[in-house]
Amino acid sequence: MAMSKKTYEKAARIVQAWREAEIGEPDVEVAGKTLKVSSAIEEAFVLLFKDDNPRFAEHIFRQACRK
């Protein structure tokens, strides 16, 4: 199933919500790396979307996650 622009936008809003909820919270260890949970979620979406669509614009999605 191909992802739509709406799917990408919803995913970016999920990451944004996690970023807002994490303000002031300590980093966590995920897969041997210390980072914010929102960063791990963002990376998971990037991997999913890249696998679904080779033309996926990763940089645009990552920018949207930080708005």
C-alpha positions in Angstrom: 0.0 0.0 0.0 1.5 3.4 -1.0 1.6 6.1 1.6 -0.2 9.3 0.8 0.7 12.9 1.6 -1.9 12.8 4.4 -0.1 9.8 5.9 3.2 11.7 5.8 1.6 14.7 7.4 0.0 12.7 10.2 3.3 11.0 10.9 5.0 14.3 11.2 2.4 15.6 13.6 2.9 12.5 15.7 6.6 13.2 15.9 5.9 16.9 16.7 3.6 15.9 19.5 6.2 13.6 21.0 8.8 16.4 20.7 6.5 18.8 22.6 5.7 16.2 25.3 9.4 15.6 25.8 10.5 19.2 26.5 12.5 19.1 29.7 12.6 15.3 29.8 15.8 13.3 29.9 17.0 11.3 26.9 16.5 7.5 26.9 18.6 4.7 25.6 17.1 3.1 22.5 18.9 0.4 20.5 22.2 1.3 22.2 21.9 5.0 21.5 21.0 7.8 23.9 18.3 10.0 22.3 14.8 11.4 22.6 11.9 9.0 21.9 10.7 11.4 19.3 13.9 10.9 17.3 13.5 7.2 17.4 9.9 7.5 16.2 11.0 9.9 13.4 13.7 7.4 12.3 11.2 4.5 12.3 8.8 6.5 10.0 11.7 7.4 7.7 12.7 3.8 7.3 9.0 2.8 6.7 8.4 5.5 4.1 11.7 4.9 2.3 10.9 1.3 2.0 7.4 2.1 0.7 8.5 4.8 -1.8 12.0 5.2 -3.2 11.3 8.8 -4.1 10.3 9.7 -0.5 11.8 13.1 0.3 13.4 12.4 3.6 14.7 15.9 4.2 11.2 17.4 3.7 9.7 14.9 6.1 12.4 15.6 8.7 11.8 19.4 8.4 8.0 18.8 8.9 8.7 16.9 12.1 10.4 20.0 13.5 7.8 22.6 12.7 
